[in-house]
Amino acid sequence: MVLNDIEKLLEKYENGETSLKEEQELKNYFSQETVEPHLEIYKPMFAYFLVNQQEQFTKHVPLNTKKVFDYKWISVAAVAVLMLGIYLKSTINNDLGTIQDPEIAFNEVSKSLEMISRTFNKGTSTLGYLEEYNKGASTLEYLNEIEKGTSIIFKKNQ
């Protein structure tokens, strides 16, 4: 192959513009025993490409990706939950604090409802500010009406 052609192909190769056929020509040229002295630096690179092209992956790749689920751990967890449930059941006192005397029960319920009522009233007392907000918003509506009127007047004069 002509030396000028090889140098042009090398320039195209360095710019990433060669085709596969042109790259094969370069590989063939640099696989020869005699290469021009100023092109010797490219010989190891193309020799590597030839060797690398012939390499093949020979290891076995397992394609079975299914994971086998180990059910014995589910049974261990279930036993642990049952044991914990039985232990907690035996230690918890089932006394719900029921009151046998109806008058005492009525008084306790009255106290609880009174406390709930006080708390509820305290929360609703802050809603009074909303009424002030509504008054301010209605005042703004009057201002909007005045603005509409003045805009009609000024539009007619123009």
C-alpha angles and dihedrals in degrees: 000000000000116000093229090056091052092049091049090049090050090052091049089046092053089050091049094243102118126112123228090258092054091048089052089053089054092048090050093049094050093046090065121100095237118055127164110271096239090052096050091101090069095052098082092048095053091041088056090051091053093049092044091050091059096049118108132193108243104173119110114251113205110227097185102101098166113121117218109228115225107225096185090079090057090056091048090051092047092052090048091052092048092049091049091049093050092047093049092046091055095047099045115091111228093210105124094185097253115178117221098196110078094209093054090045090051092049092050092049090048091052091049093048091047090053091049090049093051092050092047092049091050089055095047093049089072090058089075088085088066090065090056089050091052090052090053092048092052089051089054089053089058089052090052090053091051090049091052090051094049092046090054091050095049093045092054091051094053 
